Amino acid sequence: MIRRNEDMIKEVREKMRDGCGKVEIVHVFKKEELKGKARLFARIILHKNCSIGFHTHENEEEIYYILSGIATVNDNGTTYEAKAGDAILTGNGAGHSIENQQDSPLQVLAVILLYS
């Protein structure tokens, strides 16, 4: 199956997970299209001062792969910067948040894998 960029479902969420601003989500594939144990495969775009608030992942794990920009990440209580090419893995009850404090957009590939 090939999914063209122009055919991907795009949505905007405000204050996602009690974060700030608007988060653009481009669903590369929807959950219903995936045969594996996944519930999200999407490109996320955060503009300046936008964030996804701190949240935990029970019985699943989320991978953030930074495509472009610089992210400020809270990884289960530890805050650091992540840049293009870096990846963050959070799961098994741990939590995280991600924020863009830079002028240029932050683009992240996000994948959520289920444990069962």
BAGU-456615 format. One record per residue (C-alpha): x negated, y, z negated; residue in one letter. Coordinates in steps of 0.001 Angstrom, whole numbers, plus 500000, padded with zeros to 6 digits. Layout:
% residues N
atom x=X&y=Y&z=Z&code=A
...
This chain:
% residues 116
atom x=500000&y=500000&z=500000&code=M
atom x=498754&y=503460&z=500850&code=I
atom x=500153&y=506472&z=499024&code=R
atom x=499446&y=509754&z=500751&code=R
atom x=498815&y=512793&z=498578&code=N
atom x=501858&y=514568&z=499995&code=E
atom x=504050&y=511601&z=498980&code=D
atom x=502937&y=511492&z=495344&code=M
atom x=505496&y=512524&z=492734&code=I
atom x=504480&y=515759&z=491033&code=K
atom x=505871&y=517030&z=487755&code=E
atom x=505130&y=519821&z=485307&code=V
atom x=505469&y=519371&z=481551&code=R
atom x=505401&y=522258&z=479104&code=E
atom x=503617&y=521864&z=475765&code=K
atom x=502855&y=518196&z=476444&code=M
atom x=502415&y=516299&z=473180&code=R
atom x=502708&y=519681&z=471400&code=D
atom x=499832&y=521083&z=473431&code=G
atom x=499662&y=524530&z=475047&code=C
atom x=500853&y=525731&z=478419&code=G
atom x=501891&y=523663&z=481403&code=K
atom x=500401&y=520337&z=482440&code=V
atom x=500651&y=519267&z=486077&code=E
atom x=500957&y=515508&z=486561&code=I
atom x=500542&y=513912&z=489976&code=V
atom x=501712&y=510299&z=489756&code=H
atom x=499449&y=508354&z=492094&code=V
atom x=501601&y=505289&z=491433&code=F
atom x=504632&y=505072&z=489157&code=K
atom x=504834&y=502455&z=486400&code=K
atom x=507469&y=500502&z=488330&code=E
atom x=505086&y=500108&z=491296&code=E
atom x=502255&y=498626&z=489244&code=L
atom x=502260&y=494854&z=488804&code=K
atom x=499501&y=494911&z=486170&code=G
atom x=499858&y=495933&z=482542&code=K
atom x=499726&y=499678&z=483040&code=A
atom x=502179&y=502479&z=482403&code=R
atom x=500351&y=505462&z=483901&code=L
atom x=498015&y=506107&z=486824&code=F
atom x=497966&y=509843&z=487473&code=A
atom x=495888&y=512908&z=488230&code=R
atom x=496358&y=515556&z=485550&code=I
atom x=495619&y=519228&z=486122&code=I
atom x=495111&y=521626&z=483228&code=L
atom x=494635&y=525328&z=483904&code=H
atom x=492856&y=527714&z=481523&code=K
atom x=494081&y=527472&z=477904&code=N
atom x=496339&y=524499&z=478667&code=C
atom x=496164&y=521248&z=476730&code=S
atom x=497668&y=517878&z=475930&code=I
atom x=498105&y=517792&z=472160&code=G
atom x=496668&y=515187&z=469807&code=F
atom x=498426&y=511823&z=470044&code=H
atom x=497645&y=508195&z=469248&code=T
atom x=497758&y=505037&z=471341&code=H
atom x=499174&y=501942&z=469654&code=E
atom x=499041&y=498624&z=471545&code=N
atom x=497532&y=500384&z=474555&code=E
atom x=494519&y=502393&z=475648&code=E
atom x=494161&y=505525&z=477732&code=E
atom x=491224&y=506324&z=479959&code=I
atom x=490469&y=509895&z=480979&code=Y
atom x=487986&y=510214&z=483835&code=Y
atom x=486973&y=513829&z=484428&code=I
atom x=487171&y=514629&z=488148&code=L
atom x=486312&y=518338&z=487951&code=S
atom x=485930&y=521057&z=485345&code=G
atom x=484920&y=520908&z=481694&code=I
atom x=487207&y=519460&z=479034&code=A
atom x=487249&y=520036&z=475302&code=T
atom x=488177&y=516643&z=473871&code=V
atom x=489179&y=515662&z=470351&code=N
atom x=488266&y=511972&z=470235&code=D
atom x=489792&y=510645&z=467003&code=N
atom x=488589&y=513669&z=465016&code=G
atom x=485313&y=514354&z=466815&code=T
atom x=485333&y=517304&z=469234&code=T
atom x=483002&y=517514&z=472209&code=Y
atom x=482811&y=518695&z=475822&code=E
atom x=483209&y=516336&z=478772&code=A
atom x=482402&y=517257&z=482369&code=K
atom x=482917&y=515787&z=485843&code=A
atom x=481833&y=512150&z=485888&code=G
atom x=482383&y=511602&z=482134&code=D
atom x=484988&y=509149&z=480846&code=A
atom x=486868&y=508898&z=477547&code=I
atom x=488512&y=505716&z=476246&code=L
atom x=491062&y=505905&z=473410&code=T
atom x=493188&y=503067&z=472072&code=G
atom x=493937&y=500531&z=469354&code=N
atom x=495543&y=503146&z=467099&code=G
atom x=492990&y=505911&z=467741&code=A
atom x=494051&y=509380&z=468905&code=G
atom x=492866&y=512150&z=471189&code=H
atom x=493670&y=515485&z=472776&code=S
atom x=492268&y=517325&z=475784&code=I
atom x=492077&y=521030&z=476572&code=E
atom x=490769&y=523337&z=479283&code=N
atom x=489100&y=526467&z=477907&code=Q
atom x=487395&y=527308&z=481212&code=Q
atom x=488508&y=529599&z=484041&code=D
atom x=488547&y=526848&z=486674&code=S
atom x=491149&y=524050&z=486619&code=P
atom x=490369&y=520788&z=484841&code=L
atom x=491312&y=517694&z=486830&code=Q
atom x=491466&y=514318&z=485108&code=V
atom x=492359&y=510835&z=486307&code=L
atom x=494455&y=509274&z=483516&code=A
atom x=495214&y=505557&z=483218&code=V
atom x=497160&y=503919&z=480385&code=I
atom x=496680&y=500150&z=480033&code=L
atom x=498946&y=498033&z=477842&code=L
atom x=497563&y=495333&z=475535&code=Y
atom x=500503&y=492985&z=476046&code=S
